[in-house]
Amino acid sequence: MIGWIKHCGVLLLLLGLLAGCAGHSKLQTRLVASADTNVCRIAVMPFENWTRNSELSLLVSRLFSAELVRSQQFNLVQEGNVGMFLLRHRLLPGALLYKDHYEALNSQLEVDAVVQGRVVDAGTESRYGGTPVPYLSLNIDLYDARTGQLLLNSVHQRWGDDYRKILHFGVVTTSSGLIKKMSQEIINDWFDKGVKCR
């Protein structure tokens, strides 16, 4: 009887570990141009919002900016300076930028690259009948401010329970926690693709 209980316990432990490994990243970064250019100073444009939560895009762009700073690889233009640039050029958040806008960003704010992003989908839902967890889909572009050329595009989608380690441990239960983790994954992927300050 005790042997049977031990076997059941081991099986439950293995199932928990497998469940933790089941959630995999859906991050895809596509290099459009050589990302081996020197990218030191970045301007993060306000993210475009495709969801019903009107405040989410601001939260995502701020947390993504914070993770860029935390990486200690880049110097970021302050959010207020980006806002003043948008006002001067009569651009709405999420507006399409043209080559002359990138040239102006490069000359006025001395940036090497520009981040533009979209919050494609977000919400909270229960996938497996358990506690509801946040989910988020992002689409982020990095442009060379000197040429206006798209360097790379990252598409990323995650659920809070994708980070499950065993049972409920590791599950991300807040939107801000999910945004932070996804931002770290995107930025680390950019490093792997050659986007760095040299």
C-alpha positions in Angstrom: 0.0 0.0 0.0 2.8 2.5 0.9 4.6 1.5 -2.3 1.5 2.3 -4.3 1.2 5.7 -2.6 4.8 6.5 -3.4 4.3 5.6 -7.1 1.2 7.8 -7.3 3.1 10.7 -5.6 6.0 10.3 -8.1 3.5 10.2 -11.0 1.8 13.4 -9.8 5.1 15.2 -9.5 6.1 14.2 -13.0 2.7 15.3 -14.4 3.2 18.7 -12.6 6.6 19.1 -14.1 5.4 18.3 -17.6 2.5 20.7 -17.2 5.1 23.4 -16.3 7.1 22.7 -19.4 4.0 22.7 -21.7 3.7 26.5 -21.8 6.2 27.6 -24.4 7.0 31.1 -25.7 5.3 32.2 -28.9 8.0 34.8 -29.6 9.0 35.3 -33.2 11.5 38.0 -34.2 12.0 38.6 -37.9 15.2 40.4 -39.0 14.4 42.7 -41.9 17.8 44.4 -42.1 21.1 43.7 -40.5 20.6 44.4 -36.8 24.4 44.6 -36.3 24.2 48.3 -36.4 25.2 50.3 -33.3 22.0 51.0 -31.4 22.7 53.0 -28.2 20.0 55.7 -27.9 16.3 54.7 -28.3 13.0 56.5 -28.5 10.0 54.5 -27.5 6.8 55.8 -29.2 3.5 55.5 -27.4 2.1 52.0 -28.2 -0.9 51.6 -30.4 -3.9 50.0 -28.7 -6.1 47.4 -30.5 -7.9 46.3 -27.3 -10.9 47.7 -25.3 -8.7 48.7 -22.4 -7.8 52.3 -23.2 -5.1 52.5 -20.5 -3.2 49.3 -21.4 -1.1 50.7 -24.2 0.4 53.3 -22.0 1.2 50.7 -19.3 2.9 48.4 -21.9 5.0 51.2 -23.4 6.1 52.4 -20.0 7.0 48.9 -18.7 8.7 48.0 -22.0 10.8 51.2 -21.6 11.6 50.4 -18.0 12.9 46.9 -19.1 15.0 48.6 -21.8 16.6 50.8 -19.1 17.0 47.8 -16.8 18.9 45.9 -19.4 21.7 48.6 -19.0 22.3 48.3 -22.8 20.5 51.4 -24.0 20.1 55.1 -23.2 16.4 56.0 -23.6 14.9 59.3 -24.6 12.6 60.6 -21.8 8.9 60.1 -22.3 8.2 63.8 -22.1 10.7 64.6 -24.9 9.0 62.0 -27.1 5.6 63.6 -26.3 6.9 67.1 -27.2 8.2 65.7 -30.5 4.8 64.2 -31.3 3.2 67.6 -30.5 5.6 69.6 -32.6 5.0 67.3 -35.6 1.3 67.0 -35.0 1.4 63.2 -34.7 -1.0 61.1 -32.7 0.2 58.1 -30.6 0.5 55.1 -33.0 0.7 57.3 -36.1 2.6 56.1 -39.1 6.1 57.7 -39.2 7.7 58.6 -42.5 11.3 59.0 -43.4 11.4 62.7 -42.6 10.0 61.9 -39.1 12.9 59.4 -38.5 15.4 62.0 -39.7 13.9 64.6 -37.3 14.0 62.1 -34.4 17.6 61.4 -35.2 18.6 65.1 -35.5 16.4 66.6 -32.7 16.6 63.8 -30.1 19.9 62.2 -31.3 18.4 58.7 -31.4 19.8 55.7 -33.2 16.6 53.6 -33.2 12.8 54.0 -32.7 10.5 51.5 -31.0 6.9 51.4 -32.2 4.5 48.8 -30.8 0.9 47.6 -30.8 -1.0 45.9 -28.1 -2.9 43.4 -30.3 -5.0 41.5 -27.7 -5.2 41.3 -23.9 -7.5 40.1 -21.2 -8.0 37.7 -18.3 -9.3 34.2 -18.8 -9.2 30.7 -17.4 -7.7 28.3 -19.9 -7.9 25.0 -18.0 -10.9 25.7 -15.6 -8.6 27.1 -12.9 -7.9 30.6 -11.7 -8.2 33.2 -14.5 -4.8 34.4 -15.7 -3.9 37.4 -17.9 -3.0 37.0 -21.5 -1.3 39.4 -23.9 -0.3 39.7 -27.6 2.3 42.3 -28.7 3.7 43.4 -32.0 6.8 45.5 -31.7 9.0 47.1 -34.5 12.5 48.5 -34.2 13.4 51.1 -36.8 16.8 52.6 -37.6 16.3 56.4 -37.0 19.2 57.3 -39.3 17.6 55.6 -42.4 13.9 55.0 -41.4 14.5 51.3 -42.3 12.8 48.6 -40.3 15.5 46.6 -38.4 13.3 43.9 -36.9 9.8 42.9 -35.9 8.8 40.9 -32.8 5.5 39.2 -32.4 4.9 37.7 -28.9 1.9 36.1 -27.2 1.8 34.7 -23.7 -0.6 33.6 -21.0 0.2 33.9 -17.3 0.2 30.2 -16.8 2.8 29.7 -19.5 5.3 30.4 -16.7 4.0 27.6 -14.5 6.8 25.6 -12.9 4.9 23.0 -10.8 1.3 23.1 -9.7 0.6 26.8 -9.3 4.1 28.0 -8.7 5.5 30.5 -11.2 2.1 31.5 -12.6 1.9 35.2 -13.4 -1.3 36.5 -12.1 -1.1 40.3 -13.0 -1.1 42.1 -16.3 1.9 44.2 -15.3 3.9 41.1 -14.3 3.1 39.5 -17.7 4.1 42.6 -19.5 7.4 42.8 -17.7 8.3 39.1 -18.4 7.3 39.4 -22.0 9.3 42.6 -22.4 12.4 40.9 -20.9 12.0 38.0 -23.4 11.7 40.4 -26.4 14.7 42.5 -25.3 16.8 39.4 -24.7 15.9 38.1 -28.1 17.0 41.4 -29.6 20.4 41.0 -28.0 20.7 37.5 -29.5 19.8 39.0 -32.9 22.7 41.6 -32.6 20.8 44.7 -31.3 23.3 46.2 -28.9 25.2 49.3 -28.0 28.8 48.8 -29.1 
